[in-house]
Amino acid sequence: MPKNIVEYAQEKERIFHANPFDPRLDTHKLHGKDKDVWSFSITHSYRIKFIFLAKSGVLFLEIGTHDIYK
């Protein structure tokens, strides 16, 4: 990933840890084959896919462009 995207991702991760549903993240549940997966925005083009685990945990699955949804 480009260095600036990594820096944006680190900032968005800090926001996520404070509040996973902060409006700046555009957190949303996915559909179809990823119906149990969530996503939040790093930039307009980059996303992080994740799942909520039991006991308040989170597992990040993928980071990338919209291609991660395919």
RODRENSE-823761 format. One record per atom (N, C-alpha, C): residue number from 1; residue in three letters; atom name; x, y, z. Coordinates in nm, 2 decimals. Example, Ala and Ser with C-alpha at 12.3 -4.5 7.8 and 13.67 -1.06 7.14 Angstrom:
BEGIN
[1,ALA,N,[1.32,-0.57,0.78]]
[1,ALA,CA,[1.23,-0.45,0.78]]
[1,ALA,C,[1.32,-0.33,0.78]]
[2,SER,N,[1.28,-0.22,0.71]]
[2,SER,CA,[1.37,-0.11,0.71]]
[2,SER,C,[1.29,0.00,0.79]]
! end
This chain:
BEGIN
[1,MET,N,[0.08,-0.12,0.00]]
[1,MET,CA,[0.00,0.00,0.00]]
[1,MET,C,[0.09,0.12,0.00]]
[2,PRO,N,[0.04,0.23,-0.06]]
[2,PRO,CA,[0.12,0.36,-0.06]]
[2,PRO,C,[0.13,0.41,0.09]]
[3,LYS,N,[0.24,0.47,0.11]]
[3,LYS,CA,[0.28,0.52,0.25]]
[3,LYS,C,[0.16,0.61,0.31]]
[4,ASN,N,[0.11,0.70,0.22]]
[4,ASN,CA,[0.00,0.78,0.27]]
[4,ASN,C,[-0.12,0.70,0.32]]
[5,ILE,N,[-0.15,0.60,0.25]]
[5,ILE,CA,[-0.27,0.51,0.28]]
[5,ILE,C,[-0.24,0.44,0.42]]
[6,VAL,N,[-0.12,0.40,0.44]]
[6,VAL,CA,[-0.08,0.33,0.56]]
[6,VAL,C,[-0.10,0.43,0.68]]
[7,GLU,N,[-0.06,0.56,0.66]]
[7,GLU,CA,[-0.07,0.66,0.76]]
[7,GLU,C,[-0.22,0.69,0.79]]
[8,TYR,N,[-0.30,0.70,0.68]]
[8,TYR,CA,[-0.45,0.72,0.70]]
[8,TYR,C,[-0.51,0.60,0.78]]
[9,ALA,N,[-0.46,0.48,0.74]]
[9,ALA,CA,[-0.52,0.36,0.80]]
[9,ALA,C,[-0.48,0.36,0.95]]
[10,GLN,N,[-0.36,0.40,0.99]]
[10,GLN,CA,[-0.33,0.40,1.13]]
[10,GLN,C,[-0.41,0.50,1.21]]
[11,GLU,N,[-0.44,0.62,1.15]]
[11,GLU,CA,[-0.53,0.72,1.21]]
[11,GLU,C,[-0.67,0.66,1.23]]
[12,LYS,N,[-0.72,0.60,1.12]]
[12,LYS,CA,[-0.86,0.55,1.12]]
[12,LYS,C,[-0.87,0.43,1.23]]
[13,GLU,N,[-0.76,0.35,1.24]]
[13,GLU,CA,[-0.76,0.25,1.34]]
[13,GLU,C,[-0.77,0.31,1.48]]
[14,ARG,N,[-0.70,0.42,1.51]]
[14,ARG,CA,[-0.71,0.48,1.64]]
[14,ARG,C,[-0.86,0.53,1.66]]
[15,ILE,N,[-0.92,0.58,1.56]]
[15,ILE,CA,[-1.06,0.63,1.58]]
[15,ILE,C,[-1.15,0.50,1.60]]
[16,PHE,N,[-1.12,0.40,1.53]]
[16,PHE,CA,[-1.20,0.27,1.54]]
[16,PHE,C,[-1.19,0.22,1.68]]
[17,HIS,N,[-1.07,0.22,1.74]]
[17,HIS,CA,[-1.06,0.16,1.87]]
[17,HIS,C,[-1.13,0.25,1.98]]
[18,ALA,N,[-1.15,0.37,1.95]]
[18,ALA,CA,[-1.22,0.46,2.05]]
[18,ALA,C,[-1.37,0.44,2.03]]
[19,ASN,N,[-1.41,0.42,1.90]]
[19,ASN,CA,[-1.56,0.41,1.87]]
[19,ASN,C,[-1.57,0.35,1.73]]
[20,PRO,N,[-1.60,0.22,1.72]]
[20,PRO,CA,[-1.61,0.15,1.59]]
[20,PRO,C,[-1.72,0.21,1.50]]
[21,PHE,N,[-1.81,0.29,1.55]]
[21,PHE,CA,[-1.92,0.34,1.47]]
[21,PHE,C,[-1.91,0.49,1.46]]
[22,ASP,N,[-1.79,0.55,1.48]]
[22,ASP,CA,[-1.77,0.69,1.46]]
[22,ASP,C,[-1.81,0.72,1.32]]
[23,PRO,N,[-1.88,0.83,1.30]]
[23,PRO,CA,[-1.93,0.86,1.16]]
[23,PRO,C,[-1.82,0.89,1.06]]
[24,ARG,N,[-1.70,0.92,1.11]]
[24,ARG,CA,[-1.58,0.94,1.02]]
[24,ARG,C,[-1.54,0.81,0.95]]
[25,LEU,N,[-1.58,0.70,1.01]]
[25,LEU,CA,[-1.54,0.57,0.95]]
[25,LEU,C,[-1.63,0.51,0.85]]
[26,ASP,N,[-1.76,0.56,0.85]]
[26,ASP,CA,[-1.86,0.50,0.76]]
[26,ASP,C,[-1.87,0.34,0.78]]
[27,THR,N,[-1.87,0.30,0.90]]
[27,THR,CA,[-1.88,0.16,0.93]]
[27,THR,C,[-2.01,0.10,0.89]]
[28,HIS,N,[-2.00,-0.01,0.82]]
[28,HIS,CA,[-2.13,-0.07,0.77]]
[28,HIS,C,[-2.11,-0.23,0.75]]
[29,LYS,N,[-2.22,-0.29,0.77]]
[29,LYS,CA,[-2.23,-0.44,0.75]]
[29,LYS,C,[-2.23,-0.47,0.60]]
[30,LEU,N,[-2.16,-0.58,0.56]]
[30,LEU,CA,[-2.16,-0.62,0.42]]
[30,LEU,C,[-2.27,-0.72,0.40]]
[31,HIS,N,[-2.29,-0.75,0.27]]
[31,HIS,CA,[-2.40,-0.84,0.23]]
[31,HIS,C,[-2.35,-0.96,0.15]]
[32,GLY,N,[-2.44,-1.05,0.11]]
[32,GLY,CA,[-2.40,-1.16,0.03]]
[32,GLY,C,[-2.30,-1.25,0.10]]
[33,LYS,N,[-2.20,-1.29,0.03]]
[33,LYS,CA,[-2.10,-1.39,0.08]]
[33,LYS,C,[-2.03,-1.34,0.21]]
[34,ASP,N,[-2.03,-1.21,0.23]]
[34,ASP,CA,[-1.97,-1.14,0.34]]
[34,ASP,C,[-2.07,-1.09,0.44]]
[35,LYS,N,[-2.19,-1.16,0.45]]
[35,LYS,CA,[-2.30,-1.11,0.54]]
[35,LYS,C,[-2.26,-1.10,0.69]]
[36,ASP,N,[-2.16,-1.17,0.73]]
[36,ASP,CA,[-2.11,-1.16,0.87]]
[36,ASP,C,[-2.00,-1.07,0.89]]
[37,VAL,N,[-1.96,-1.00,0.79]]
[37,VAL,CA,[-1.84,-0.91,0.79]]
[37,VAL,C,[-1.88,-0.76,0.79]]
[38,TRP,N,[-1.80,-0.68,0.85]]
[38,TRP,CA,[-1.82,-0.54,0.85]]
[38,TRP,C,[-1.71,-0.47,0.78]]
[39,SER,N,[-1.72,-0.34,0.75]]
[39,SER,CA,[-1.62,-0.27,0.68]]
[39,SER,C,[-1.62,-0.12,0.73]]
[40,PHE,N,[-1.50,-0.06,0.73]]
[40,PHE,CA,[-1.50,0.09,0.75]]
[40,PHE,C,[-1.40,0.15,0.65]]
[41,SER,N,[-1.42,0.28,0.63]]
[41,SER,CA,[-1.34,0.35,0.53]]
[41,SER,C,[-1.21,0.40,0.58]]
[42,ILE,N,[-1.10,0.39,0.50]]
[42,ILE,CA,[-0.98,0.46,0.53]]
[42,ILE,C,[-0.98,0.59,0.45]]
[43,THR,N,[-1.00,0.57,0.32]]
[43,THR,CA,[-1.02,0.68,0.22]]
[43,THR,C,[-1.14,0.65,0.14]]
[44,HIS,N,[-1.17,0.73,0.04]]
[44,HIS,CA,[-1.28,0.70,-0.05]]
[44,HIS,C,[-1.26,0.57,-0.12]]
[45,SER,N,[-1.14,0.53,-0.15]]
[45,SER,CA,[-1.11,0.41,-0.22]]
[45,SER,C,[-1.07,0.29,-0.14]]
[46,TYR,N,[-1.01,0.31,-0.02]]
[46,TYR,CA,[-0.96,0.20,0.06]]
[46,TYR,C,[-1.05,0.17,0.18]]
[47,ARG,N,[-1.05,0.04,0.21]]
[47,ARG,CA,[-1.14,-0.01,0.32]]
[47,ARG,C,[-1.07,-0.11,0.41]]
[48,ILE,N,[-1.12,-0.13,0.53]]
[48,ILE,CA,[-1.07,-0.24,0.61]]
[48,ILE,C,[-1.20,-0.33,0.64]]
[49,LYS,N,[-1.18,-0.46,0.61]]
[49,LYS,CA,[-1.29,-0.55,0.64]]
[49,LYS,C,[-1.26,-0.62,0.77]]
[50,PHE,N,[-1.36,-0.64,0.85]]
[50,PHE,CA,[-1.33,-0.70,0.99]]
[50,PHE,C,[-1.46,-0.77,1.04]]
[51,ILE,N,[-1.44,-0.85,1.14]]
[51,ILE,CA,[-1.55,-0.92,1.21]]
[51,ILE,C,[-1.54,-0.88,1.36]]
[52,PHE,N,[-1.66,-0.88,1.42]]
[52,PHE,CA,[-1.66,-0.86,1.57]]
[52,PHE,C,[-1.65,-1.00,1.63]]
[53,LEU,N,[-1.56,-1.02,1.73]]
[53,LEU,CA,[-1.55,-1.15,1.80]]
[53,LEU,C,[-1.62,-1.14,1.93]]
[54,ALA,N,[-1.64,-1.25,1.99]]
[54,ALA,CA,[-1.70,-1.26,2.12]]
[54,ALA,C,[-1.61,-1.19,2.22]]
[55,LYS,N,[-1.67,-1.14,2.33]]
[55,LYS,CA,[-1.59,-1.07,2.43]]
[55,LYS,C,[-1.53,-0.94,2.39]]
[56,SER,N,[-1.60,-0.87,2.30]]
[56,SER,CA,[-1.55,-0.73,2.26]]
[56,SER,C,[-1.43,-0.73,2.17]]
[57,GLY,N,[-1.39,-0.84,2.11]]
[57,GLY,CA,[-1.28,-0.84,2.02]]
[57,GLY,C,[-1.31,-0.81,1.88]]
[58,VAL,N,[-1.21,-0.78,1.80]]
[58,VAL,CA,[-1.23,-0.75,1.66]]
[58,VAL,C,[-1.11,-0.82,1.58]]
[59,LEU,N,[-1.14,-0.87,1.47]]
[59,LEU,CA,[-1.04,-0.93,1.38]]
[59,LEU,C,[-1.04,-0.86,1.25]]
[60,PHE,N,[-0.93,-0.79,1.21]]
[60,PHE,CA,[-0.92,-0.73,1.08]]
[60,PHE,C,[-0.89,-0.84,0.98]]
[61,LEU,N,[-0.97,-0.84,0.87]]
[61,LEU,CA,[-0.95,-0.94,0.77]]
[61,LEU,C,[-0.87,-0.90,0.65]]
[62,GLU,N,[-0.90,-0.79,0.59]]
[62,GLU,CA,[-0.84,-0.74,0.47]]
[62,GLU,C,[-0.83,-0.59,0.47]]
[63,ILE,N,[-0.73,-0.53,0.41]]
[63,ILE,CA,[-0.72,-0.39,0.38]]
[63,ILE,C,[-0.69,-0.38,0.23]]
[64,GLY,N,[-0.77,-0.29,0.17]]
[64,GLY,CA,[-0.75,-0.27,0.03]]
[64,GLY,C,[-0.86,-0.18,-0.03]]
[65,THR,N,[-0.85,-0.18,-0.17]]
[65,THR,CA,[-0.95,-0.10,-0.24]]
[65,THR,C,[-1.08,-0.18,-0.25]]
[66,HIS,N,[-1.18,-0.13,-0.32]]
[66,HIS,CA,[-1.31,-0.20,-0.33]]
[66,HIS,C,[-1.29,-0.34,-0.38]]
[67,ASP,N,[-1.18,-0.38,-0.44]]
[67,ASP,CA,[-1.16,-0.51,-0.49]]
[67,ASP,C,[-1.16,-0.62,-0.38]]
[68,ILE,N,[-1.15,-0.58,-0.25]]
[68,ILE,CA,[-1.16,-0.67,-0.14]]
[68,ILE,C,[-1.30,-0.73,-0.13]]
[69,TYR,N,[-1.40,-0.66,-0.19]]
[69,TYR,CA,[-1.53,-0.71,-0.18]]
[69,TYR,C,[-1.57,-0.82,-0.28]]
[70,LYS,N,[-1.48,-0.84,-0.37]]
[70,LYS,CA,[-1.50,-0.94,-0.48]]
[70,LYS,C,[-1.46,-1.08,-0.44]]
! end
